[in-house]
Amino acid sequence: MSTSQEKVQKYLMNTTQWMPMILVKGEGAYVWDEEGKKYLDFVGGWGVCCLGHCHPVMVDALTKQARILTQASPHTNDPQKLNLAELLVNNSCFNRVFFQNSGAEANEGAVKLARRYGKLKLNGAYEVITANMSFHGRTLAMTAATGQPHYQDAYQPLPVGFKNVPFNDIEAIKAATTPQTCAVMVEPIQGEGGVNIPDDNYLKQIRQWCDEKGILLILDEIWTGIGRCGTLFAYQQYGVEPDIMTLAKGMGSGIPIAAFLAKESCSVFVPGDHGSTYGGNPLMCAVGYAVLKYVIDKNVPANAREVGRYLLESLKRLQKKYSFIKDARGRGMMAALEFDRELAQDVLIACLKEGVWINRVQPNTIRLMPALIIGKKEVDEAISVLDKVLSEIKLN
Ligand SMILES: Cc1ncc(COP(=O)(O)O)c(C=O)c1O
């Protein structure tokens, strides 16, 4: 066992099945481990590094701002925060922004805003309807929001106020709605649930239902936002406008920054209602601004769309070739292969040996979430390794 692996065993909490490699460097679509082995990275910092690892735009903004001002105070503002808020508002359907540090925090903020709205405008309604197989984060409230019992069971009793219902089922949302409901919160496409793409009219139906009932629609775009699905935000593909949207991951392309955005009509916070020590600090906002500006100016979502289509076609070809592949699906740079049995871990380990890093998102499903700036060459490299691995896999 290497010294690093000994430290893993000795010092870290045992919270996950750690990957076998210790990473020491990243550049573009590749990472290197401490033994010098290079991997084509189709995990992308868990969907974070939208511009790849250590993109010069991110690094320049970070290092420049680090010499100027890194942390102000939750009660002050600075040009970095204001410029990023303006850029987000000018490129979305929202009017106001609150910055946070992580996805779970952004979702907490969004739910607090919805509850505040419920208190003021809906006779104290506080319940939020979410979907089974969703993922909204690891805080206690977001564990309750996340409709996957295996994340919840160890922490019962969970905070009240969340109802998990089947995904892609408008009737389930209607049936769960009561006078206590203040919002429906869903991911446009479920990421951690296995890249689950709903019917085209699902979000429209939810929007109509929310309008009918006067309740809010919150979209968790922490995975799907910042170009990953081929448009800057996924809601833009569905002809709906949510009342509140949450963002994280791709916002900083490798540094922690998150936000929730809201329409004017539901921006009901008043001073003292919400806050965050680090949220919206000048360092993170300088990077967030540089990354988002680059994503917009260079039309990075278009590349995600085009290369993502090529990735999906390539996965569909593998599906035709291997009968144990049940489904190949994706949208932009978020794709999955579902097997008819629990092969995902074996496929992941075999791919790692061949120098390609993918994600096991469910026991029977692998997920591919590369940087949005990769080309067809990197897709070909990953697919040829996957093809080799699948041809050699031992079926149980
Ligand atoms: C859709 C979605 N929401 C929220 C989160 C939580 O984000 P974070 O891990 O930054 O708290 C994740 C994380 O994977 C996610 O995929």
The ligand as a MOL file (V3000), in Angstrom:
LIG
                    3D

  0  0  0     0  0            999 V3000
M  V30 BEGIN CTAB
M  V30 COUNTS 16 16 0 0 0
M  V30 BEGIN ATOM
M  V30 1 C -28.6840 17.9740 -9.0820 0
M  V30 2 C -27.8020 18.1790 -7.8820 0
M  V30 3 N -28.2060 19.0030 -6.9130 0
M  V30 4 C -27.4460 19.2360 -5.8290 0
M  V30 5 C -26.2150 18.6270 -5.6720 0
M  V30 6 C -25.3870 18.9170 -4.4460 0
M  V30 7 O -24.3090 19.7100 -4.7810 0
M  V30 8 P -23.0660 19.8360 -3.7770 0
M  V30 9 O -22.4080 18.4940 -3.7400 0
M  V30 10 O -22.2230 20.9140 -4.3790 0
M  V30 11 O -23.6230 20.2230 -2.4480 0
M  V30 12 C -25.7580 17.7490 -6.6610 0
M  V30 13 C -24.4650 17.0700 -6.5130 0
M  V30 14 O -24.0730 16.1950 -7.2300 0
M  V30 15 C -26.5800 17.5140 -7.7840 0
M  V30 16 O -26.1980 16.6690 -8.7360 0
M  V30 END ATOM
M  V30 BEGIN BOND
M  V30 1 1 1 2
M  V30 2 1 2 3
M  V30 3 2 2 15
M  V30 4 2 3 4
M  V30 5 1 4 5
M  V30 6 1 5 6
M  V30 7 2 5 12
M  V30 8 1 6 7
M  V30 9 1 7 8
M  V30 10 2 8 9
M  V30 11 1 8 10
M  V30 12 1 8 11
M  V30 13 1 12 13
M  V30 14 1 12 15
M  V30 15 2 13 14
M  V30 16 1 15 16
M  V30 END BOND
M  V30 END CTAB
M  END
